Amino acid sequence: MKIDPQKIKKVLVIGLSCLGDMVMASAALWNLKLFLPNAKFTVWVGPRALGAVSGDPMWDEVMIYDRGGEFAGFKGRIKALKLMRSGKYDLIIDLRSTIMPPFSGARYSPLWGLREVFLPKTLHEAERTLQAMTSLGVPIKIRQLRFYIPQELRKLVKAKHSDKVRGRKLVIFNPGANWPPKRWPIRNFIELGNLLILEHGVVIGVIGYSEEEQNLGRQVLDNLPYDDTLDLTGKVPLRELGALLETSSLFVTNDTGTLHIGSAVGVPMVGLYGPSSPERYGPWGTKHRVVAPPMSCAPCVGKSCLYDDFACISKIRVDDVFEACEELLN
C-alpha cells in the first residue's frame, strides 16, 4: 500500500506499551512526520511508554491508551474503535498490529502485522519499522531514534551536576530492569564501578525509576566511594536523563527502556543481555558493545528456561564488561 501525502491531514499512531519499544519505533515515525509535515499527528501509548512521546513537539495530541485499564477487554476495544471513527483520521498506523484500523473508516489503514511474515526474525526492531514504513512509500531521510530534549533542559542538567563531576568522565549505571532475569547481579555492578573508579578516575551515576529499581541502585551506591558517585535514583525524569546521557562518557545498562533512550541521544553504551536478543533489541545507531553470556541457549524466548533459573545474565563476567567499557572510554 502506497499513501498519497496530499490526501492525509490527520494521522493516528496507535503506539506500544513499553518505553523501549516506542523509542525503537521513533525513527520510522520521525520519517513519517517529515513526509507529512502539515498533517496533525495524534499518538496513543501505554502508560509505561508515555515518556517516549510526552513533551515532544512532533505530536499534536497524546493520549494514554491503557489496554489493561480503560480500554481492557472487548468493551475497551469497542470504545477504542469508536474513538478512531470519531477522529476521522486519514491514516492510522497501528504498531500493535491489531485488526481494528481497517474498521475505523480511515482512508489508509495498513495491516502493520504483515511485516512479521516478510521480515527476518533477527532484524532489529528499528529496522523493521523503517522497512514497514518504506512499504507505504515513505522515504527514509533520517536513520536515528528520536528522543526530544529541550535546549533549556540541556543547560539545566549541565549546571546541575557540574560541581560533583568536576570535569571528570561520567559513567551512568542502570542496574534495574522490569523483568528480573534481565538484571545483571548487583555485586557485579559494584565490582565494575570500583574498577572504573580505580583505573579511570570516573564518576559513577546510578539511576533507578521504580521503587525496586531505586533499591537496587542504592545498593550499588552504598558500596562505592561517596565522592566518586552521583545518586540519581528516583531523581531524574526521563527527559532530564536524556540530556544527562548526552553529556556522559558511557552508559552501562541492562536490556531495558532507558537503553534505547541512550541509543537515541548517542551516548557510548555497554548493553548487558541475557535471555533477550541483542540482534533484535540491542543498542542501535550509536557506539556500543554488547556483552552476552557464553550459553548456546541464549537468546531465548524468555517464557521458560532450560535450566529453570534464567542464570544466563549472571554468567556475564565482570572482566568482560570492564574490557568493553575500556574500549569505549579510551
Steps between C-alpha positions, in 0.01 A plus 500: 500500500633842398358809667431833326629782724259747338207305641622480860414773749457297820718210616446266795784285627392225738819455694650234720485418870868513590737796499778325309269365231362847437847653477607227255202593279588870513731505197223375272244740648740792468538426129122481466472845660758637254297350214177657632619829655160670487293214641373496858660209690325326791660215694347250743750329731500273802573663839856367514579637153371851569849634570604425141252749352381747765642848451619425146374769258477238226169392655197728490303279737602222740254261664563220750369176351491259793389159375518369855273776632256726318537314170512145640303212353239498227322813625830684507573405139157624393563827682835538323342427163233765561772753582682410179185550295407828669852634442450481122864410440640470150780263602520262795827324582442229760837393636322237708397321179133461596218463246304807617629770259333353186165549679578858604388676184850636437604550137822304566529228764793271412518160667825559687517141623578373149859614552547198728433272205755651264783631719776288659438425867849623594464842333524783755166648607600847380581359156174304494289812547709694250454231236128482570482877457672483160227260385260796535718708268659701781862595414755443776690825556610444860642179645496602864278432799318806633487618860421869525699713747429874536812717475431668834498158667847427363631818664325418828641147518854615421490755783325265743774237513813699416618533864501124560645398164765777493624428149534124555344237277145410604391137469132419555392161639150358462489186720122460469259343253129424518564127463745350757666253253630805311684638806874452523582422866545804724832368633633518144395863456677577829820326391488669159443842655797467733721389210397795283558747783840350583628461144339797325409747774139527381189613683229231513140621474232242586140520380183318602132575443267251670530454876669164446747647250580786737583247772733318260668827412554593864664162563755588232554852636545376857798295389683766297700800628259788569721765337506300178126443464186685396170379649241536224256237628146632481633851434528528121192525273546328165554820298765607750660156476526544124681830547729346762586204279592740218777640720613164642803304385338158540171328587508146644153352503287192502255442215228750592326810367768748600751312285309615193493859628879464510495389136287801407733756661819331379681418825758217474345195663571158639181293480465192722285225348380170644180340369412773247645542152757780455463463123134595511484714817856626547649851480444655158673789327763578763846381606443196714614161619264217583606249763301176506544169683701211352194274485371322190138552605524881514312689378176318569131586486512574870180326610671194639858396572679176416677528834203636701689797641575746214862502614625627163533865601706406807746311276625831358844561654600833651834482315321481165279798580797699629689429178202624296484814715871568449467468123236773497659723764833496319 
